């Protein structure tokens, strides 16, 4: 399994003349059964702590995907529960 970071886009919520406020990490995966094709948003602080360590950036991506998947599973279970009522 592999995650390859394909792009790092800086977010400027206050405009381009201000410091960046966050980062979108674009990536592709291979070897996973689940496909996630959206950029992952991380904070400026998370990026600055991990910017020189690709494995740390990959870990942030995995953590975000896991949080998204867990939320999705909760939503599905809630929906499933509403079907039996």
C-alpha positions as CSV (number, residue, x, y, z in Angstrom):
1,X,0.0,0.0,0.0
2,X,1.2,3.5,-0.8
3,X,0.2,7.1,-0.5
4,X,2.0,9.5,-2.8
5,X,1.7,13.2,-2.2
6,X,1.2,15.0,-5.5
7,X,0.7,18.5,-4.4
8,X,0.8,21.0,-1.5
9,X,-1.5,24.0,-1.9
10,X,-1.4,26.8,0.6
11,X,-4.6,28.4,1.8
12,X,-4.8,32.1,2.3
13,X,-8.1,32.9,4.2
14,X,-7.1,36.5,4.7
15,X,-5.8,37.1,1.2
16,X,-2.6,36.5,-0.6
17,X,-0.9,39.4,1.0
18,X,-1.2,37.7,4.4
19,X,0.4,34.6,5.8
20,X,-1.0,31.3,4.8
21,X,-3.6,29.8,7.1
22,X,-3.6,26.1,6.2
23,X,-2.6,23.6,3.6
24,X,-4.4,21.2,1.3
25,X,-2.5,18.0,0.6
26,X,-3.3,16.3,-2.7
27,X,-2.4,12.7,-3.0
28,X,-3.0,9.4,-4.8
29,X,-3.2,6.0,-3.3
30,X,-2.4,2.5,-4.6
31,X,-3.0,-0.9,-3.1
32,X,-6.0,0.1,-1.0
33,X,-9.5,-1.2,-1.4
34,X,-11.0,2.1,-0.4
35,X,-10.4,5.0,-2.8
36,X,-10.3,8.6,-1.4
37,X,-9.8,11.2,-4.0
38,X,-10.2,14.5,-2.2
39,X,-7.4,16.7,-0.9
40,X,-6.9,16.6,2.9
41,X,-6.9,19.9,4.7
42,X,-4.4,20.4,7.6
43,X,-3.6,23.4,9.7
44,X,-0.6,25.7,9.3
45,X,0.8,24.3,12.5
46,X,0.5,20.7,11.4
47,X,2.2,21.5,8.1
48,X,5.0,23.4,9.8
49,X,5.7,20.5,12.2
50,X,5.7,18.0,9.4
51,X,6.9,19.8,6.3
52,X,10.3,18.2,6.2
53,X,9.1,14.7,6.8
54,X,7.0,13.0,4.1
55,X,6.0,10.1,6.4
56,X,4.7,12.6,8.9
57,X,2.6,14.3,6.1
58,X,1.4,10.8,5.0
59,X,0.4,10.1,8.7
60,X,-1.7,13.3,8.7
61,X,-3.4,12.2,5.5
62,X,-4.2,8.7,7.0
63,X,-5.5,10.3,10.2
64,X,-7.8,12.6,8.3
65,X,-9.1,9.8,6.1
66,X,-9.7,7.6,9.1
67,X,-11.7,10.4,10.8
68,X,-13.7,10.8,7.6
69,X,-14.4,7.1,7.2
70,X,-15.4,6.8,10.9
71,X,-17.9,9.6,10.4
72,X,-19.2,8.0,7.2
73,X,-19.7,4.7,9.0
74,X,-21.6,6.5,11.8
75,X,-23.8,8.2,9.3
76,X,-24.5,4.9,7.5
77,X,-25.4,3.2,10.8
78,X,-27.7,6.0,11.7
79,X,-29.4,5.8,8.3
80,X,-29.6,2.0,8.6
81,X,-31.3,2.3,12.0
82,X,-33.9,4.7,10.6
83,X,-34.8,2.1,7.9
84,X,-36.0,-0.4,10.5
85,X,-38.3,2.0,12.3
